C-alpha cells in the first residue's frame, strides 16, 4: 500500500516560506522547479492567446466564400503559424509546466533531478516562439505546420528556415524536459513510494517522456535534411533532383502522430488525479489505467502511416496500420471506462476543475470515435484533407488537451499560489468554452463529409452557412478566455487564502504548505495510505484522529510544512505515531 504523511500544527514559523516570493520572481532565471513550472505555464498561456488570435483571424476569413479579410498568401501563413504555435508553444509546454511543478512534489523530491538542465529547457522556448512570430516580419511560412515538400521548398525560403529553426529549439526543450522527468520519477522518489504507489500523473509522464525521447530526434533529422534542401540545394526530398517527398512524410509522422499522445497523455494523468478527488471515490482500475499509458506510448510509435493512406502506400501496409490504429483504441477505452466507473455513484463536487474534467471526457470521446472512423482506409480516403480531419483533430487536442489544462489549473491553483479561484467565474469560463468548442468544431464534420477541403481561403458558396456557425463558435471561444484571465489574475493577488489541502486530497503535493517551501518538504515524507484511498476505513480513521488533534478542521487535511516542528507517521493499523513534538501536539489538542 502507498502511504500518506499528515502533519500536525505547531507555532514555529519558517522564514523561507514560499509566500515570500513576489510575482517579479517568476520572470527571472531560477532552478526551482516550481518557479520554472509557473514560467512554463504563463509562457504557454501567452502563446495560447497568440494562437487563438490567429485562429480567430482564420475563421473570420472563412465566414465568407471569398478572401475579403486577408489575401490567400496571408491566410496560408495564418494557419501555418497557428498550428505550430498551438502544438509546440501551447499544449506541449503547458503539459511540461504542470509536470515541472507537480512531479517533484508528487514523488517527495526536493527538486528535479537536473535543475540547471531544467532551466535551459525552459529558456529555449521564448527564443523559439519569438523566432516563429518574427517570421511575419520577413517571409512567413506558408506550407502548413506539416511543412510538406515540395510545397515547403517552393514557398518563401527565409520563412521556412525560420520555422525549422524555431521547431528545432522547441523540440530540444522537449527532449531536455523528458530526460528530467524520467530520471526524477525513477531515481528521486521517497524510499517508501513504489512505482505502483505513484499518482497516475507520474505514470502518464513516464509514457510521455518515452515518446518524446524516441520520436523527437526523428523529426529533428527530417527538418535538418529539409533545411539542406532549402539552403544547400540537396535533394533529399526534392523530386526535381531525385528526392522523395514521401520519405519526409514518413519521418515527419513518425514524430507527429506520437506527438498527439505527447500532447494528451499528460492530461490523461491530470484527469486520473482530478476525478477521484472530486468524486470522493478511489480510482477504478489503478494498474489498468497506469499500464494503459505505457501501451498507448508503445502503440503510438507504430501507427504513423495511417496519415499516408492516400500517398501510394501498398495495400498490405495500409491494412497493418489500419489494424494497429484501431487497436490503440483499446488502452484508451480502458482509461475512459475507468474514469466513468470512478465518477459513477460518487459524491461529485461540480466545481470548475470537475466540470472541465467531465468536459474533457465528452469532447475527447467524440474525437476518439471519429479517430476510429478515419483509421478505416475506405473512409479515410473519402475524407482525407477535408474539414472532417480538422474536426477530429481539434476534438482530440482542443477537447482533450485544452480542457485538461484548465481542469489542472483550477485543481492545483490553490497549491501553486496559496489562493482560491473564484468558482462562479470558473463556471462561466467552462460554459463558454464548452459551447464554443462544440459550436466551432461540430459543424466541421458535416463540411468534411460534404467535401470541403481544408487549408483553402476560398470555398464553394454551398458551405457558407456551416462556416458561419463555426466562425460564431470561434468568437465564443475567444470571449471565453476573458473570464479565465480575469479570474486567474484577480485570484492570484486578491483571492481568498487557500487551505493547504482544500480538496482533502491524498497525494503528496497536498501534504505540504500552499504554496510549498523552496525544497518542498522540511522532513522526508513517509506514506501509508494510497493516493486514491477515498472512503477506506483506514483513511477515515486517520482523518478522524487528525481532526481530533487539530481542532476539527475538515477542510484542511494537513498544515503547512513550513509551520511544522513535528512529523506524524501512521502505522499499519492506521494509528498515528508522533515522532517528535509530542508535548506541543498534546497542548494543541
PyMOL commands that set and color helices and strands:
alter all, ss='L'
color gray80, all
select helices_A, chain A and resi 18-20+23-27+33-61+72-107+115-137+151-154+157-187+195-197+200-231+239-241+245-279+286-302+304-308+315-343+352-375+377-383+387-417+423-449+461-494+508-511+537-550+561-563+582-588
alter helices_A, ss='H'
color red, helices_A
select strands_A, chain A and resi 568-570+576-578
alter strands_A, ss='S'
color yellow, strands_A
deselect
rebuild
show_as cartoon
